[in-house]
C-alpha cells in the first residue's frame, strides 16, 4: 500500500530525522566539527569539488569542511523542504544572507542584471535591492504591473505576502502567470509553511527569515530558501563562496523549533483573531489591517490557510498616540522582530514613516509607484509611506493618519 500523505503537523515533528535510527540515536545530534578527516587526496578532493559547486558530499569523500556541508544543517534543510513541498532547501546565517545569495544566483551568476520587486516589501530587502550593492537594476512595482516591468535581462521577481509592514496580500499565482518564466521568489516569513506554500502556486522559491516563527524562541538568526534541487545547487554554490553558512547550533535549534511550530502558530493566530475583534471596537484605533478582514479577492482560503498572527492598526492621534503607547506599555518589550513564543515574548515597536527627497537613481526605476524615489531602511524600521492598497474600516475623522501599530498574537508592533 502506498504511503499516505502526512498532516503538516506530523511532518513538522518528524521531518529531517531519517538518519537517526542508523545513527542509533533518538534525539538529533549536533555536529560542531569545523573540519573533517579526508580518506585520501583523490576522494577528498572530489568531494570538495562537488560541494564547492553546490552539490552534495560524495560518500567516499566525506564532508571535508563545515563551510561546504554540515549534517546538522542538512537535517534542518531536509525538514523545511518537506514542509514547503520542495525538493530541497538551503539555510544561511541570516534572512538577509539568504536574500543576497538568492539575488546573486539569479542575476550576476547567470548574466542577468534586472530584478522586478513588488512593493510593499520587507525594508531590508527593499534597501538591498535599491542600494545597487549587488549590481542589479531594480524595477519596483505593484503586483498588477509585473508583466509590464519585465525586461529581456530580468532574472528574478521578488514579492512578500503577507507583506511587511502593511499585511497587503499578493496573488502569487497571478504574479507567476505574468512572470513569463522568470523565477518568482516569495518571502513567506509571516505565513510560515503551515499557512502558505508558494511552490504549490508556481513560485520558484519560498524564502524565510527563520529567525522569526520557524525558530520561535528569539535565540537564532537564520534564513532559509525552499526550492528545486537545481536551484539549491546554485544557492549552495553562492553560500560556499561567500561563507554565509548557518552555525550547526542554530540549525539544531531551528530543527527543534519546527516541531512546535504548529501549536505555536495555532495559538498565536487565535490570539491575533481575538485582538482584531477587540481592536475594531476600540475608539483609539482608526483602522485595522489583518488578512482575514476585507479579503475581497478571497486569497485567504485559496492561497493562505488562515490570517496568521500579525496585525496592523492605524491609531487615532497619529504619531503622538503611537509614541505614547510604546512608552506606556508594561507587559510588552519595545524591540524589533517577531515570532517569539517564550519568555517576555510580547514585543512593541514604533517605526517612523520616512520619505526621502526625490533623487534619481541611475538604473533603478519604479513602475506602479513613485519613480526615482529612494527609500532607505535603518532601525527603527522605515516604511516607504505608500498607502496600503486595501483599506479596512477606516474612521473618516482620521483619514491621512500615518501611524500604524502592528500586533502579533501576544505582541504589538508600532509602525508610522
C-alpha positions as a LaTeX table, in Angstrom:
\begin{tabular}{lrrr}
\hline
Residue & $x$ (\AA) & $y$ (\AA) & $z$ (\AA) \\
\hline
Unk1 & 0.00 & 0.00 & 0.00 \\
Unk2 & 1.29 & 3.42 & $-0.93$ \\
Unk3 & 2.34 & 5.69 & 1.90 \\
Unk4 & $-0.43$ & 8.03 & 2.95 \\
Unk5 & 0.39 & 11.76 & 2.93 \\
Unk6 & 1.18 & 13.07 & 6.38 \\
Unk7 & $-0.54$ & 16.02 & 8.01 \\
Unk8 & 1.72 & 19.11 & 8.12 \\
Unk9 & 1.69 & 18.97 & 11.92 \\
Unk10 & 3.13 & 15.46 & 11.75 \\
Unk11 & 5.70 & 16.48 & 9.15 \\
Unk12 & 6.85 & 19.31 & 11.41 \\
Unk13 & 7.61 & 16.82 & 14.18 \\
Unk14 & 9.20 & 14.00 & 12.17 \\
Unk15 & 10.85 & 15.56 & 9.10 \\
Unk16 & 14.62 & 15.68 & 8.85 \\
Unk17 & 15.18 & 12.66 & 11.09 \\
Unk18 & 15.50 & 9.88 & 8.53 \\
Unk19 & 19.09 & 9.05 & 9.51 \\
Unk20 & 18.65 & 8.88 & 13.29 \\
Unk21 & 17.86 & 5.17 & 13.50 \\
Unk22 & 21.01 & 4.28 & 11.56 \\
Unk23 & 22.99 & 6.52 & 13.91 \\
Unk24 & 21.47 & 4.72 & 16.89 \\
Unk25 & 20.05 & 7.87 & 18.46 \\
Unk26 & 16.60 & 9.24 & 19.17 \\
Unk27 & 17.32 & 12.97 & 19.51 \\
Unk28 & 19.05 & 14.72 & 16.61 \\
Unk29 & 22.77 & 15.12 & 17.35 \\
Unk30 & 24.77 & 18.32 & 16.89 \\
Unk31 & 27.90 & 18.07 & 14.74 \\
Unk32 & 30.14 & 21.02 & 15.65 \\
Unk33 & 33.18 & 19.91 & 13.64 \\
Unk34 & 34.73 & 22.70 & 11.60 \\
Unk35 & 36.72 & 20.24 & 9.52 \\
Unk36 & 36.55 & 16.52 & 8.75 \\
Unk37 & 39.16 & 13.81 & 8.06 \\
Unk38 & 39.85 & 13.08 & 4.39 \\
Unk39 & 40.04 & 9.40 & 3.38 \\
Unk40 & 42.67 & 10.24 & 0.78 \\
Unk41 & 43.67 & 13.10 & $-1.51$ \\
Unk42 & 41.74 & 11.93 & $-4.54$ \\
Unk43 & 38.38 & 11.20 & $-2.91$ \\
Unk44 & 38.60 & 14.18 & $-0.56$ \\
Unk45 & 39.31 & 16.46 & $-3.49$ \\
Unk46 & 36.40 & 15.08 & $-5.50$ \\
Unk47 & 34.02 & 15.60 & $-2.59$ \\
Unk48 & 35.30 & 19.14 & $-2.09$ \\
Unk49 & 34.80 & 19.90 & $-5.77$ \\
Unk50 & 31.25 & 18.55 & $-5.68$ \\
Unk51 & 30.23 & 20.68 & $-2.70$ \\
Unk52 & 32.06 & 23.81 & $-3.88$ \\
Unk53 & 29.88 & 23.68 & $-6.99$ \\
Unk54 & 26.66 & 23.32 & $-4.99$ \\
Unk55 & 26.40 & 19.56 & $-4.87$ \\
Unk56 & 26.39 & 17.04 & $-2.04$ \\
Unk57 & 29.35 & 15.38 & $-0.34$ \\
Unk58 & 30.44 & 12.18 & $-2.04$ \\
Unk59 & 30.01 & 9.03 & 0.11 \\
Unk60 & 33.65 & 8.06 & $-0.26$ \\
Unk61 & 34.99 & 11.60 & 0.15 \\
Unk62 & 33.44 & 12.86 & 3.38 \\
Unk63 & 32.10 & 16.30 & 4.37 \\
Unk64 & 35.58 & 17.92 & 4.15 \\
Unk65 & 34.83 & 21.36 & 5.67 \\
Unk66 & 31.88 & 22.92 & 7.50 \\
Unk67 & 31.62 & 25.88 & 5.14 \\
Unk68 & 30.63 & 23.36 & 2.48 \\
Unk69 & 28.46 & 20.89 & 4.39 \\
Unk70 & 27.24 & 20.06 & 7.89 \\
Unk71 & 24.87 & 17.17 & 8.73 \\
Unk72 & 23.03 & 19.13 & 11.43 \\
Unk73 & 22.30 & 21.94 & 8.98 \\
Unk74 & 21.31 & 19.39 & 6.34 \\
Unk75 & 18.71 & 17.81 & 8.64 \\
Unk76 & 17.04 & 21.17 & 9.18 \\
Unk77 & 17.10 & 21.85 & 5.45 \\
Unk78 & 15.51 & 18.47 & 4.74 \\
Unk79 & 12.74 & 19.15 & 7.24 \\
Unk80 & 11.97 & 22.65 & 5.96 \\
Unk81 & 11.91 & 21.41 & 2.37 \\
Unk82 & 9.36 & 18.74 & 3.24 \\
Unk83 & 7.14 & 21.29 & 4.98 \\
Unk84 & 7.34 & 23.57 & 1.93 \\
Unk85 & 6.63 & 20.73 & $-0.55$ \\
Unk86 & 10.03 & 21.38 & $-2.11$ \\
Unk87 & 12.81 & 19.16 & $-3.39$ \\
Unk88 & 15.44 & 20.94 & $-1.33$ \\
Unk89 & 16.18 & 23.84 & 0.98 \\
Unk90 & 19.32 & 25.86 & 1.67 \\
Unk91 & 19.96 & 27.51 & 5.04 \\
Unk92 & 22.00 & 30.66 & 5.63 \\
Unk93 & 23.41 & 32.68 & 8.50 \\
Unk94 & 20.55 & 35.23 & 8.31 \\
Unk95 & 17.49 & 36.09 & 6.27 \\
Unk96 & 19.43 & 38.84 & 4.51 \\
Unk97 & 22.25 & 36.41 & 3.71 \\
Unk98 & 19.65 & 34.14 & 2.09 \\
Unk99 & 18.23 & 37.11 & 0.17 \\
Unk100 & 21.69 & 38.16 & $-1.00$ \\
Unk101 & 22.51 & 34.65 & $-2.24$ \\
Unk102 & 19.15 & 34.41 & $-4.00$ \\
Unk103 & 19.75 & 37.67 & $-5.88$ \\
Unk104 & 23.34 & 36.83 & $-6.83$ \\
Unk105 & 22.41 & 33.34 & $-8.02$ \\
Unk106 & 19.72 & 34.69 & $-10.35$ \\
Unk107 & 21.42 & 37.86 & $-11.61$ \\
Unk108 & 25.20 & 38.19 & $-11.68$ \\
Unk109 & 25.84 & 34.44 & $-11.71$ \\
Unk110 & 23.69 & 33.88 & $-14.82$ \\
Unk111 & 24.33 & 37.11 & $-16.73$ \\
Unk112 & 21.02 & 38.72 & $-15.80$ \\
Unk113 & 21.09 & 42.26 & $-14.41$ \\
Unk114 & 17.49 & 43.18 & $-13.67$ \\
Unk115 & 15.10 & 42.39 & $-10.81$ \\
Unk116 & 11.39 & 43.17 & $-10.51$ \\
Unk117 & 10.31 & 43.79 & $-6.91$ \\
Unk118 & 6.66 & 44.01 & $-5.85$ \\
Unk119 & 6.06 & 46.57 & $-3.11$ \\
Unk120 & 5.39 & 46.67 & $-0.21$ \\
Unk121 & 8.40 & 44.55 & 0.66 \\
Unk122 & 10.40 & 43.93 & 3.82 \\
Unk123 & 12.54 & 47.01 & 4.37 \\
Unk124 & 15.85 & 45.16 & 4.43 \\
Unk125 & 15.14 & 43.51 & 1.07 \\
Unk126 & 13.87 & 46.78 & $-0.40$ \\
Unk127 & 17.01 & 48.60 & 0.76 \\
Unk128 & 19.37 & 45.89 & $-0.51$ \\
Unk129 & 17.78 & 45.95 & $-3.95$ \\
Unk130 & 17.63 & 49.74 & $-4.10$ \\
Unk131 & 21.22 & 50.17 & $-2.94$ \\
Unk132 & 22.69 & 48.59 & $-6.06$ \\
Unk133 & 25.33 & 46.85 & $-3.94$ \\
Unk134 & 24.80 & 43.56 & $-5.77$ \\
Unk135 & 24.99 & 45.11 & $-9.23$ \\
Unk136 & 21.36 & 44.52 & $-10.18$ \\
Unk137 & 19.00 & 47.11 & $-11.61$ \\
Unk138 & 15.58 & 47.11 & $-9.98$ \\
Unk139 & 12.07 & 48.00 & $-11.03$ \\
Unk140 & 9.68 & 48.40 & $-8.10$ \\
Unk141 & 6.02 & 47.92 & $-8.94$ \\
Unk142 & 2.57 & 46.84 & $-7.80$ \\
Unk143 & 1.57 & 43.24 & $-8.38$ \\
Unk144 & $-0.58$ & 44.05 & $-11.42$ \\
Unk145 & 2.36 & 45.79 & $-13.16$ \\
Unk146 & 4.82 & 42.88 & $-13.10$ \\
Unk147 & 4.39 & 41.90 & $-16.76$ \\
Unk148 & 4.97 & 45.49 & $-17.90$ \\
Unk149 & 8.12 & 45.73 & $-15.76$ \\
Unk150 & 9.84 & 42.70 & $-17.31$ \\
Unk151 & 12.91 & 43.09 & $-19.50$ \\
Unk152 & 14.93 & 40.61 & $-21.55$ \\
Unk153 & 17.56 & 40.61 & $-18.81$ \\
Unk154 & 15.14 & 40.16 & $-15.89$ \\
Unk155 & 16.47 & 37.34 & $-13.75$ \\
Unk156 & 14.17 & 37.42 & $-10.74$ \\
Unk157 & 10.80 & 38.60 & $-9.42$ \\
Unk158 & 10.61 & 39.26 & $-5.67$ \\
Unk159 & 7.46 & 39.59 & $-3.59$ \\
Unk160 & 6.29 & 39.20 & 0.00 \\
Unk161 & 2.84 & 38.11 & 1.14 \\
Unk162 & 1.53 & 38.92 & 3.68 \\
Unk163 & 3.69 & 41.98 & 3.27 \\
Unk164 & 5.70 & 43.75 & 5.95 \\
Unk165 & 4.50 & 46.06 & 7.44 \\
Unk166 & 1.12 & 46.66 & 5.76 \\
Unk167 & $-0.02$ & 42.99 & 5.59 \\
Unk168 & $-1.00$ & 43.51 & 1.95 \\
Unk169 & $-1.77$ & 40.22 & 0.21 \\
Unk170 & $-0.32$ & 39.38 & $-3.20$ \\
Unk171 & $-1.90$ & 36.80 & $-5.50$ \\
Unk172 & 1.11 & 34.53 & $-6.07$ \\
Unk173 & $-0.41$ & 32.56 & $-8.94$ \\
Unk174 & $-1.35$ & 35.78 & $-10.73$ \\
Unk175 & 2.21 & 37.09 & $-10.48$ \\
Unk176 & 3.59 & 33.75 & $-11.70$ \\
Unk177 & 1.26 & 33.99 & $-14.70$ \\
Unk178 & 2.71 & 37.42 & $-15.51$ \\
Unk179 & 6.30 & 36.23 & $-14.98$ \\
Unk180 & 6.72 & 34.61 & $-18.41$ \\
Unk181 & 9.06 & 32.01 & $-16.98$ \\
Unk182 & 11.15 & 34.37 & $-14.85$ \\
Unk183 & 11.72 & 32.79 & $-11.40$ \\
Unk184 & 9.44 & 34.18 & $-8.68$ \\
Unk185 & 10.58 & 34.18 & $-5.06$ \\
Unk186 & 8.06 & 34.68 & $-2.24$ \\
Unk187 & 9.08 & 35.90 & 1.20 \\
Unk188 & 6.91 & 33.52 & 3.24 \\
Unk189 & 8.12 & 34.63 & 6.67 \\
Unk190 & 4.80 & 35.93 & 8.00 \\
Unk191 & 2.74 & 32.97 & 6.76 \\
Unk192 & 5.18 & 30.10 & 7.51 \\
Unk193 & 4.93 & 26.80 & 5.58 \\
Unk194 & 1.90 & 25.87 & 7.68 \\
Unk195 & $-0.31$ & 28.60 & 6.20 \\
Unk196 & 1.11 & 29.05 & 2.71 \\
Unk197 & 3.21 & 27.04 & 0.24 \\
Unk198 & 4.32 & 29.29 & $-2.63$ \\
Unk199 & 5.87 & 26.49 & $-4.68$ \\
Unk200 & 2.45 & 24.84 & $-4.99$ \\
Unk201 & 1.30 & 28.05 & $-6.71$ \\
Unk202 & 4.13 & 28.14 & $-9.23$ \\
Unk203 & 6.77 & 30.15 & $-7.36$ \\
Unk204 & 10.36 & 29.03 & $-7.80$ \\
Unk205 & 11.44 & 29.75 & $-4.22$ \\
Unk206 & 9.96 & 30.28 & $-0.78$ \\
Unk207 & 12.18 & 32.39 & 1.48 \\
Unk208 & 12.03 & 32.64 & 5.27 \\
Unk209 & 13.69 & 34.69 & 7.90 \\
Unk210 & 13.96 & 31.60 & 10.09 \\
Unk211 & 14.76 & 33.93 & 12.97 \\
Unk212 & 11.04 & 34.54 & 13.31 \\
Unk213 & 8.34 & 31.85 & 13.53 \\
Unk214 & 10.45 & 28.88 & 12.48 \\
Unk215 & 12.89 & 29.36 & 15.35 \\
Unk216 & 10.17 & 30.79 & 17.55 \\
Unk217 & 12.26 & 31.42 & 20.64 \\
Unk218 & 14.25 & 34.56 & 19.83 \\
Unk219 & 17.65 & 32.88 & 20.09 \\
Unk220 & 18.65 & 32.16 & 16.47 \\
Unk221 & 19.47 & 34.38 & 13.48 \\
Unk222 & 19.00 & 32.45 & 10.22 \\
Unk223 & 17.47 & 32.39 & 6.77 \\
Unk224 & 16.35 & 29.51 & 4.56 \\
Unk225 & 15.11 & 29.09 & 0.98 \\
Unk226 & 12.96 & 26.15 & $-0.23$ \\
Unk227 & 13.31 & 25.36 & $-3.93$ \\
Unk228 & 14.16 & 22.72 & $-6.53$ \\
Unk229 & 17.40 & 20.78 & $-6.27$ \\
Unk230 & 18.73 & 22.62 & $-9.32$ \\
Unk231 & 18.12 & 25.99 & $-7.66$ \\
Unk232 & 19.54 & 24.67 & $-4.40$ \\
Unk233 & 22.80 & 23.83 & $-6.15$ \\
Unk234 & 23.11 & 27.43 & $-7.36$ \\
Unk235 & 22.35 & 28.76 & $-3.87$ \\
Unk236 & 24.77 & 26.37 & $-2.15$ \\
Unk237 & 27.49 & 27.45 & $-4.56$ \\
Unk238 & 27.00 & 31.09 & $-3.56$ \\
Unk239 & 26.90 & 30.09 & 0.09 \\
Unk240 & 30.15 & 28.13 & $-0.19$ \\
Unk241 & 31.92 & 31.01 & $-1.92$ \\
Unk242 & 30.62 & 33.81 & 0.31 \\
Unk243 & 30.73 & 31.82 & 3.55 \\
Unk244 & 27.21 & 32.76 & 4.71 \\
Unk245 & 26.75 & 29.43 & 6.46 \\
Unk246 & 24.38 & 28.69 & 9.31 \\
Unk247 & 26.07 & 27.54 & 12.51 \\
Unk248 & 25.18 & 23.94 & 13.47 \\
Unk249 & 23.85 & 25.00 & 16.86 \\
Unk250 & 21.47 & 27.42 & 15.18 \\
Unk251 & 20.36 & 24.68 & 12.79 \\
Unk252 & 19.72 & 22.35 & 15.73 \\
Unk253 & 17.57 & 24.95 & 17.47 \\
Unk254 & 15.63 & 25.68 & 14.27 \\
Unk255 & 15.02 & 21.98 & 13.65 \\
Unk256 & 13.79 & 21.61 & 17.19 \\
Unk257 & 11.63 & 24.71 & 16.76 \\
Unk258 & 9.85 & 23.19 & 13.76 \\
Unk259 & 8.36 & 20.50 & 16.00 \\
Unk260 & 6.41 & 23.09 & 17.98 \\
Unk261 & 5.62 & 25.41 & 15.06 \\
Unk262 & 2.08 & 24.02 & 14.53 \\
Unk263 & 0.97 & 24.51 & 18.14 \\
Unk264 & 2.65 & 27.90 & 18.35 \\
Unk265 & 1.07 & 29.19 & 15.17 \\
Unk266 & $-2.35$ & 27.86 & 16.13 \\
Unk267 & $-2.26$ & 29.68 & 19.48 \\
Unk268 & $-0.75$ & 32.89 & 18.09 \\
Unk269 & $-3.28$ & 33.04 & 15.26 \\
Unk270 & $-6.15$ & 32.52 & 17.71 \\
Unk271 & $-4.79$ & 35.34 & 19.86 \\
Unk272 & $-4.45$ & 37.59 & 16.80 \\
Unk273 & $-8.07$ & 36.98 & 15.78 \\
Unk274 & $-9.24$ & 37.83 & 19.28 \\
Unk275 & $-7.18$ & 41.02 & 19.22 \\
Unk276 & $-8.61$ & 42.03 & 15.85 \\
Unk277 & $-12.15$ & 41.80 & 17.21 \\
Unk278 & $-11.27$ & 43.97 & 20.19 \\
Unk279 & $-9.25$ & 46.49 & 18.19 \\
Unk280 & $-12.06$ & 47.01 & 15.70 \\
Unk281 & $-14.28$ & 48.16 & 18.58 \\
Unk282 & $-11.63$ & 50.32 & 20.24 \\
Unk283 & $-12.24$ & 54.08 & 19.71 \\
Unk284 & $-8.49$ & 54.74 & 19.88 \\
Unk285 & $-7.97$ & 52.66 & 16.73 \\
Unk286 & $-8.68$ & 54.36 & 13.42 \\
Unk287 & $-8.07$ & 51.38 & 11.14 \\
Unk288 & $-7.34$ & 47.65 & 11.45 \\
Unk289 & $-5.38$ & 45.59 & 8.92 \\
Unk290 & $-5.48$ & 41.80 & 9.01 \\
Unk291 & $-5.53$ & 39.29 & 6.13 \\
Unk292 & $-8.95$ & 37.90 & 7.09 \\
Unk293 & $-10.55$ & 41.36 & 7.19 \\
Unk294 & $-11.98$ & 42.66 & 3.89 \\
Unk295 & $-10.25$ & 40.00 & 1.80 \\
Unk296 & $-12.23$ & 40.94 & $-1.30$ \\
Unk297 & $-10.19$ & 38.70 & $-3.61$ \\
Unk298 & $-10.61$ & 35.61 & $-1.49$ \\
Unk299 & $-6.88$ & 35.00 & $-1.08$ \\
Unk300 & $-7.40$ & 33.63 & 2.42 \\
Unk301 & $-8.65$ & 30.11 & 1.88 \\
Unk302 & $-7.49$ & 29.93 & $-1.73$ \\
Unk303 & $-3.82$ & 30.71 & $-1.14$ \\
Unk304 & $-3.40$ & 31.46 & 2.56 \\
Unk305 & $-4.76$ & 28.93 & 5.07 \\
Unk306 & $-5.56$ & 31.50 & 7.75 \\
Unk307 & $-4.80$ & 35.09 & 8.68 \\
Unk308 & $-1.69$ & 34.34 & 10.67 \\
Unk309 & $-0.51$ & 36.14 & 13.79 \\
Unk310 & 0.38 & 39.63 & 12.57 \\
Unk311 & $-1.96$ & 42.62 & 12.85 \\
Unk312 & $-1.51$ & 46.22 & 11.72 \\
Unk313 & $-3.52$ & 49.11 & 13.12 \\
Unk314 & $-3.71$ & 52.83 & 12.45 \\
Unk315 & $-4.14$ & 54.83 & 15.65 \\
Unk316 & $-6.28$ & 57.89 & 16.22 \\
Unk317 & $-3.89$ & 60.71 & 17.05 \\
Unk318 & $-1.13$ & 59.79 & 14.64 \\
Unk319 & 2.50 & 59.53 & 15.64 \\
Unk320 & 1.97 & 61.12 & 19.03 \\
Unk321 & $-0.51$ & 58.44 & 20.01 \\
Unk322 & 1.81 & 55.68 & 18.83 \\
Unk323 & 4.77 & 57.14 & 20.71 \\
Unk324 & 2.67 & 57.46 & 23.86 \\
Unk325 & 1.55 & 53.85 & 23.58 \\
Unk326 & 5.07 & 52.48 & 23.24 \\
Unk327 & 6.13 & 54.45 & 26.29 \\
Unk328 & 3.19 & 53.35 & 28.44 \\
Unk329 & 3.05 & 49.58 & 28.00 \\
Unk330 & 4.01 & 47.32 & 30.90 \\
Unk331 & 3.93 & 43.76 & 29.54 \\
Unk332 & 5.48 & 44.47 & 26.15 \\
Unk333 & 9.15 & 44.86 & 25.25 \\
Unk334 & 9.94 & 47.79 & 22.96 \\
Unk335 & 12.06 & 45.94 & 20.39 \\
Unk336 & 12.15 & 44.68 & 16.82 \\
Unk337 & 11.50 & 41.19 & 15.38 \\
Unk338 & 8.52 & 38.83 & 15.75 \\
Unk339 & 7.53 & 35.19 & 16.03 \\
Unk340 & 8.79 & 34.53 & 19.54 \\
Unk341 & 6.69 & 32.49 & 21.91 \\
Unk342 & 8.60 & 32.06 & 25.17 \\
Unk343 & 9.79 & 34.36 & 27.94 \\
Unk344 & 8.72 & 38.02 & 27.70 \\
Unk345 & 7.78 & 37.47 & 24.08 \\
Unk346 & 5.36 & 40.35 & 23.64 \\
Unk347 & 7.18 & 42.93 & 21.54 \\
Unk348 & 6.18 & 46.52 & 20.83 \\
Unk349 & 7.88 & 48.51 & 18.11 \\
Unk350 & 7.47 & 52.05 & 16.82 \\
Unk351 & 8.74 & 52.78 & 13.31 \\
Unk352 & 8.55 & 56.18 & 11.71 \\
Unk353 & 7.38 & 56.67 & 8.12 \\
Unk354 & 10.18 & 58.44 & 6.31 \\
Unk355 & 10.10 & 59.50 & 2.67 \\
Unk356 & 13.38 & 60.90 & 1.47 \\
Unk357 & 13.50 & 63.71 & $-1.06$ \\
Unk358 & 13.18 & 62.65 & $-4.71$ \\
Unk359 & 16.54 & 61.68 & $-6.13$ \\
Unk360 & 17.07 & 59.96 & $-9.46$ \\
Unk361 & 18.84 & 56.63 & $-9.07$ \\
Unk362 & 20.57 & 55.59 & $-12.31$ \\
Unk363 & 19.45 & 52.18 & $-13.49$ \\
Unk364 & 16.67 & 51.79 & $-10.94$ \\
Unk365 & 13.12 & 52.63 & $-11.84$ \\
Unk366 & 9.64 & 52.27 & $-10.39$ \\
Unk367 & 6.52 & 51.06 & $-12.12$ \\
Unk368 & 3.23 & 51.48 & $-10.34$ \\
Unk369 & 4.72 & 53.74 & $-7.67$ \\
Unk370 & 6.76 & 56.96 & $-7.47$ \\
Unk371 & 9.61 & 56.76 & $-9.97$ \\
Unk372 & 13.14 & 57.63 & $-8.90$ \\
Unk373 & 12.44 & 57.88 & $-5.16$ \\
Unk374 & 14.90 & 56.10 & $-2.94$ \\
Unk375 & 13.69 & 54.63 & 0.32 \\
Unk376 & 16.32 & 53.84 & 2.90 \\
Unk377 & 15.86 & 51.49 & 5.80 \\
Unk378 & 17.53 & 51.79 & 9.17 \\
Unk379 & 16.48 & 50.87 & 12.71 \\
Unk380 & 13.82 & 51.74 & 13.73 \\
Unk381 & 12.32 & 50.36 & 10.55 \\
Unk382 & 11.42 & 52.85 & 7.84 \\
Unk383 & 8.36 & 52.26 & 5.73 \\
Unk384 & 8.09 & 53.92 & 2.33 \\
Unk385 & 4.82 & 55.58 & 3.37 \\
Unk386 & 2.82 & 54.30 & 0.40 \\
Unk387 & $-0.76$ & 53.79 & 1.48 \\
Unk388 & $-1.87$ & 50.16 & 1.68 \\
Unk389 & $-3.95$ & 49.08 & $-1.29$ \\
Unk390 & $-6.58$ & 47.53 & 0.94 \\
Unk391 & $-8.26$ & 49.82 & 3.46 \\
Unk392 & $-10.06$ & 48.19 & 6.32 \\
Unk393 & $-12.74$ & 50.06 & 8.23 \\
Unk394 & $-11.06$ & 53.50 & 8.42 \\
Unk395 & $-12.58$ & 56.16 & 10.64 \\
Unk396 & $-13.24$ & 59.19 & 8.41 \\
Unk397 & $-12.06$ & 61.61 & 11.06 \\
Unk398 & $-8.62$ & 60.06 & 10.97 \\
Unk399 & $-8.11$ & 59.82 & 7.22 \\
Unk400 & $-4.50$ & 60.63 & 6.41 \\
Unk401 & $-3.08$ & 59.49 & 9.73 \\
Unk402 & 0.24 & 57.74 & 9.16 \\
Unk403 & 0.54 & 55.92 & 12.45 \\
Unk404 & 0.33 & 52.16 & 12.22 \\
Unk405 & 0.55 & 49.71 & 15.07 \\
Unk406 & 1.17 & 46.04 & 14.41 \\
Unk407 & 0.19 & 43.31 & 16.79 \\
Unk408 & 1.20 & 39.70 & 16.59 \\
Unk409 & $-0.65$ & 37.23 & 18.78 \\
Unk410 & 0.98 & 38.07 & 22.07 \\
Unk411 & 2.70 & 41.21 & 20.84 \\
Unk412 & 2.04 & 44.61 & 19.32 \\
Unk413 & 4.31 & 46.47 & 16.93 \\
Unk414 & 4.03 & 50.16 & 16.18 \\
Unk415 & 4.81 & 51.47 & 12.71 \\
Unk416 & 4.43 & 55.01 & 11.46 \\
\hline
\end{tabular}
